[in-house]
Amino acid sequence: MVRKTKEETPKTTTQQLGSLIKSARDIMRKDKGLNGDLDRLPMLTWIMFLKFLDDMERMREAEEELAGRKYKTAIEPPYRWRDWAAKEDGITGDELIAFINNDEAVIPDGTRGAGLFAYLRNLRGANGGDRRDVIATVFRGTINRMVNGYLLRDVINKVNSIHFTASEEIHTLSHLYESMLKEMRDTAGDSGEFYTPRPVIRFMVDVTDPKLGEVVLDPACGTGGFLVETYEHLRKQCNRAEDFEILQKKSIFGGDAKPLPYLLCQMNLLLHGLESPQIDPMNSLRFPLREIGDKDRVDIILTNPPFGGEEERGILSNFPEDKQTAETTLLFLQLIMRKLKRDIGGKRGGRCGIVVPNGTLFGDGVCARIKKELIEEFNLHTIVRLPNGVFAPYTGIPTNLLFFERGGPTKEIWYYEIPLPEGRKQYNKTQPMQFEEFAPVIGWWKDRTENGQAWKVPVAKVIENGYNLDIKNPNGKADLEHLPPEQLTESILKKEMRIAEIMAEIKLVLAAGIKQ
């Protein structure tokens, strides 16, 4: 067979790629086994995943062949994409469904053997941690939900037209994929907990500013938004082959225990250029904190852990008795504090940017004890208060961004409150928060002064208030129109009480004047 060169590989335009993906999704809409984008995107993802792997392996084979070496593919015949999917008139209908779904089936070479998913789930890496282990983990949490094998063949034929060997196509497809992830979030309702708005992610990566050579972790990575943005940030710092080697193998790590986000994260990172994503498919909270040592610590953690989750008793026992809680955010906060590199030998300690709900700021009990440790052992230098509704309509919980680094204690905390744009009452799906709205806080970040949005609080005040970090802006005007009803009522009552106090003082002054 004559192998095509890169110049001969047909290119697909942005418009054609968009049309291919739309056609594939339209075909899937006809299948009775799928219900909405929450089903369709994972289907399209595992199909693209297998095509992507085969294209990458073809490139490796060609490179090794030129070097006079033999290359062993991660997936053996007849289970490679080229063996069963690449021919337009190949295996189809019930035969295709049986080949994919069944533990045993007639395989493309005409013999009986393990079905496709059964084969993929049982792959084992030679030394552990190689691509075969990743494939096995992906497919252990993946289900083929399509029931019509002819429609599935049509989808496979569409995906077969994508050339994952062309960097231009991968770049275009990565953006298309990002938009599909957003659509999936928009249709997922409560299931969309693994999506963080891209402007929030970009801001957090920008101000944390990872440097090539630093290890970056997201222990609750979902679809990989923080990791993708970090990859793009670090890629701009690469100039030599050695730099790209560091970026690919020693820089970016994640973890997510849910099978669907794990699959979507793998594909998202692959499309953006990370060749072998290092994502832990198990619960990041499974290790006892006391067992986490220096070899397990990292330079930077950027994350948005799930709010309000509840962990099993076995997980809680990994944490100190006086800091065990059902609130997942607080468990992740403790994990992060333990996982950041220590500031020893003159080296800078690890640093973190984390999204937390408002309750973390004012919580007492276990929450206050965790914040006490945070303030005593870390430098909690900045809290950015996001406008109400950034995560709406999926949650109305007000959210904050905490930035801290190892090397405490905290002496003072800077707050920055981002207001809603002029004339806006709330964010929604069609009018979400934009990255441009972070421009003022980015400009303020390195040259800090107090203003209408920014204020500084000595840590003594926080300690006096029982480690309550929920400190209102003393400089800005209260935007009563946008407050939730309970906060609005509280604000009005406080103002009425203050007015009554002032009126009483005025009466006393007037009475004293009359007597004189």
N, C-alpha and C positions, 0 to 999 in steps of 0.2 A: 504494500500500500504506500502511495506517495503522500508524505506528510506535508500539509500546507504550512508555509512560513507565516510569520506574523503579518507580513504585508499582504499575503493572499487571503488571510482570514477575513471573511465577510464582516463588515461592521453594521451595527444596527443603530439607527438614529434614536435620539431621545423620544421623538414622536412615535417611532416604530416600537420601541421598548414599552412605552406607556400603553400603546395599543395592544401589544402582546399580553401584558399583565391584565388589562381590562377584559380582553377576550377570554383569558383563562378564568377570571372571576365570574364572567357572564355564563360560561359553561357550567361552572360549579353551582350557580344559582338554580340550575335545572335539576340538580341531584337531590333526591329526597332525604338523603342521609345527613345533609348539611343544613344548619340553621343559623344564618347570619354570618357576619364577618368574623365573629368569635370562633367559628368553625372553619371558615374558608381560608383565613390567613395562615393558621397552622398547617392546613393541608398544602397550600401553595409553598409554605416554607420548607417542609420536609422533602418535597419534590425538588425544589431548587437546591436544597442542601446536597442531595445525591448527585445532581448534575454538576454543581460546583466542585464537589470532591473529585468527580471523574475528570473534569477539565484540568484541575490542578495536578492530578496524578499523571495525566497524559503529558503535561509540561515537564514534570519531574522525570518521567521515563525518557523523554527526548533528551533532556540535559544529561542524564546518566549514560544514555546510549552514546552521546557524543564524547563523553569522558571514558568510554570503554568499560563502563560498569553496568552490572545488572540491577534493575530496580524491582523491588517487591511491593506491589500495591497493597494498600490497607484492606481493600475489599477484593476478594478473589473472584475469578470467573466461576459460574455464569451470573454473578450477583452485581457486577459493575454496571453502571448506567449504560455503557456501550453495548452490553450483552443483551439487555432486555428492554431498554427504553428508547434507544437511539433510532431504531427503524420505525418509520411512520406506520407501516403495515404490520408491525410486530404484534406480540401477544396482546390480546384485548378481551373485552367482555367478561364473562364469569371466570374464564381461565386466568385473566389478569388479577381479578379480585382474589381468587383462591391462591395464586402465587404470592401475593403481597400479604394476605391475612393469615393463611393457615399455617399451622406448625409444620405440616408436611404437604407437599404439592408436587405437581408436574412442573419442573423447572425448565427454563428456556432451551436447554440442550436436549430436551425430550425425556430425560430420566426423572425418577422421583427423588426428592431430597427435601431439605428444610425450606420452608417458605422464606420470602425475603426478610420480613421483619424478624422472624425467629432466628435467621442467620445473623442479622445485624446485631440483635440484642445479645448474642453469645460471643461476639468478637472479644478477643483479649490481646492486649499489648504484650510485647515480648518482655519489657522491663517495667511495665506499669506506667501510666501517664502518657502514652503516645496516642496517636490519632485513632487507633482502633478502640481504645478505651472511651474516647470522647464519642465516637459513633455509637458504641453500645449504650452509653448513658443517654444519649439523645433519643434513641429508639426504644429504650425501656419505658420512656414516658410519652411515647407517640402512638397515636391510634389512627388508622386509616378509616375515616368516617364516610367516604364515598361508597355508595352501594351499586352504582351503575358503572360497569367496567368499560363501556364504550365512551361514556363521558370522561372517565378518568384517562383513557387513552388520548382523547382530544386535548385534555389539559397537559399531559406529558409531552405531546407533540408541540404545543405552544412553548413550553419551557425549554424544549430541545433547541429552539431557535435562538436562545440567549447564549452568547459566547463569553463564558467566564474567563477566557484567555485574553480578552481585550480589555485593557485597563480603562479605556474610555467608557465601555459599556458597564463595567463594574461600578465606576464612579456614578454614572447616571442611575443605575439600578439601586445603589445604596440610598440615593435621595428618594427614589420611588418607594423603597422599602420603609424609609423613615415616615413617609406620608401615610403608608398603609398601617404602620404601628399606631400612628395618631388616630386614624379612622377607627382602628380596633378599640383604642381607649375610649373614643367617643361613643361607641356602640356597646361598650362593656358594662356600663353602670358601675355597680359595686365591685365587679371583677377587675376593674381597671386600676387596681391599687399599685401596679408595677410601672405606671407611667408618671414621669416627672416632667413638667413643661420645659421644653428645650431652652427658653431664655433663662430660666432659673439655673439650669445645669451649666450653661455657658458662662453665666456670671460667676458661679462658684468656682469653676475651673480657672477662669481668668484671674480672679483675685488670689486664689491659692497658688497659682503659677507653678505647676510641676516642672521640674528641670530633668533633662535627660540624665539617666543614671539613678534617679530616685524611683522607689517602688511605690506604686499607687494601687490601692485596694478599695473595692466597694463590696462589703460583705452582704449586702442585700441588693444585688445589682439589677434585678428585674430584667428588662429587655436590653440593658447595657448602655443606657443613655450617658451616664457619667464616664463610663469606660471609653465609649466612642469619642466623646468630646475630648477626653484626656489624650487618646491616641492621636487625634488631629492636632492637638496642642503640642505634643512632643514631636510629631513628624516634622513640624516646621524647624525643629532644632537639629535635624539629622543632615549631615553633609558628607559623611564617609560611610563606607561599607560597615565599619565597626559600629557606627552609630545606629544603623538600621538593625544590626544584630542585637544590640542592647534593647532597642525598642520592641523587637519581635519576641524576645525570649525572657527579658528580665525586668520589664517595666509595669505590666498591667495584669492585675489579678481581680477575680470577682467570685461571688458565691450566691447561689439562689437554690433553695430546696424544692421549688415548684417546677414540675416538668415543663409546663408551657412556657413560662418566662425563660427557662434554661435553653430551650430550643430556639426561641426568638432571639435571645442574646447571642447565641453561637452564630446564627445567620447574620445578625446585624454587624457583629465584629468582623466576620469573614468578608462581608461585602465592603466594609470600610478599609480592609487591607491587613488585618491582623491574621496571620496565616494559621496559627494554632492557639486559639483562645484558651486561656488557663482559668476556667471557671469551675469552681467546686460545686457539684450537684447536691451537696448535703447541707443540712442546717448549720450555718456559721456559728450558732450559739451552743453547739454540742460539746465543746471542750470546756472543762473546768478552768476557770480564770487562773487559778494558782499554777496550772501546768503550762501556761503561755509564757515562754521565755524570750530572751533576746533574739534567738534565731527565727522566731515567729513574728517579730515586729517589723513594721513598715514605716516608710517616710511620710506618706500621705494617705488619708482616708477621706473619700468624698462619697456621701451616701444619703439616701432618703429612706430610712427603715420604715416598715409598715407601722401605721398608727393603730393603737387599740387592739392589737392581736393578743392571743392568749396561748402560752406555751405549756406543754405537758410538764408534769411534776419532775420528771427526770432531767429536763432542761433547767428548771429552776434550781435544782440542787448543785448546779455548776457555779452558782453565785454565792457570795457571803450570806449567811443567815439573815443579817439585818438589812440586806439589800435585795431580797427576793421579792419579785413583783410580777403580776400578770401583764403589766404594760410592756409590750414588746419594745417600744422606743427606748425605755429605760434600761432594758437588758442590753440592747445594742449599744447604748451610750457607754455602759460599763465595759463591754467588749472592746469598743474603740479605745477607751482610755488605757486599757491593758495592752492593746496591739500597737500603739504608737511607740516609735523608737525613743529611748531615753536620751536625755541631753548629757552625755558623758564625754570626757576627753576633749572638751571644747567644741564638740559637734552640736549642731542645732537639733533640738528634739523634734519628734514627729509632729505633724500638724493635721488639722481636721476641719472640714466644712460639713455640717449635717443639718438636714431639715427636721424640725421638731414642731409638734403641735403646741398651742398656747399653754395647755395644761402642764407641760414640762417646766415652763417658766415659773408658775405660781404654786405648783404642787408641793405638799408638805409630806411628813412621814418619811417613807423610803425615798421618795423623790428628793426631799430636802437633804437627806444623808448623802445621796449620790452627788448632788450639787455642791455640798460641802467639800467632798473629796475632789471634785472638779476644780473648785476655786483654790483649794490649798495646794494641789499638786500640778496644776496646769495654769496656763495663762489664757483665760477666757477674755480675749481682747475685744471682740466685736459681736454684737447681736444685731442682725438686720431684720427689721419687722416688715414683713410683706403685707401688701394691701389685702383687705378682705376679698375673698373670692378667687384668689389665684388658682386654686384647685377646683373651683366650681365648674359644673354643677355636681361633681362627683363627691365632694365634701365641702361643707361650709365652715369647717374648723379653721380658725385663724392660724397661720403658720409663721415660723421664724427660722432664720438661718443663724446657727451658732458657729463661730470660728474660734478655735483654740489650738494651743500647741503645748507640748510637754516642756516643762521648765518653769513651773510656777514658783511662788504663789501668784495669784491674780492681785494686782494692786488697784486697777481701775478698769471699768468696762465702758467701751464706746457703744452707743446705740445709734442706729440710723433707721428712720421710719420712712418707707417709700409710700408716697400718697397715691391715690387713684388719679388718673389723668383728669385734667380740667373738664368738667361737664359730664364725667362718667359716674354712674351710680354703682356699677358692678361689672365684673368680667363674665363672659359666657363662651360657649363653644365657637361662636362665629366671631367674637371679639375678645380673644384671649390677651393676656399680658404680652408685651413686646420687649425684645432685648433692649431697644432704645430707651426704655423707661429706667434702665439701670445706669444710664450714662452719668447722672449726677453723683451717684454713690461711688462709681468707678473713679470719677475725677477727684472725689473727696478722699478716697481710700488711703493714698500715700501722703497726703498733706491735710491732716485732720484739724478742723476748727468747728466750734459749736455754731449751729445755725438753726433755722426753723425746723430742719429735719434731723439734725444730729445733736446729741448731748452726751456728756461724760458723767459717769457715776462712780464715786469712790467705793471700793469693795466693802468698806466698813458699813455703809448704808445697807448693802445687800445682806450682810451678816446680821445686822440689827433687826432686820425684817424677816428673820428666819429663813434666809437664803431664797427669798422671793425675788426672782429676776424680772417679774412682770412690772416694770417701771415705765409709767406713761411719759410721753413727751412733754417736758415742762415749757418748751419754747414755742411749739406749734399751736395753731388754733384747732380746737376739737371739731372734727368733721361729723357733727351729730347726725347728719342726714344718712350717713353710711353705717352707723352703729347698729348692731343687733338690738331688738326691742328691750331685752333685759339690761343691756349696757346703757341704752338710751334713757331708760327709766331711772337707773342708778345715777347717771350723770345729771339729769334734771333735778332729782332729789337733793344731790349734793349742792347744786347751784342755788336751789331754793333755801337750803339751810344756811348757806353762806350769805345770801341776801338778807335773811332774817337776822343773822349775827351783826351784819353791817348796819342794818336799820336800828337795832338795839343800841349799838355803839353811838350812832348819830343822835338818838333820843337822849342818851346820857350826857353827851356833849352839850346839846341844846339846853337840857335841863340845868346843867351846871352854869351855862352862860346866863340864863334867866335869873338864877339865884344871885349871881354877881351883880 
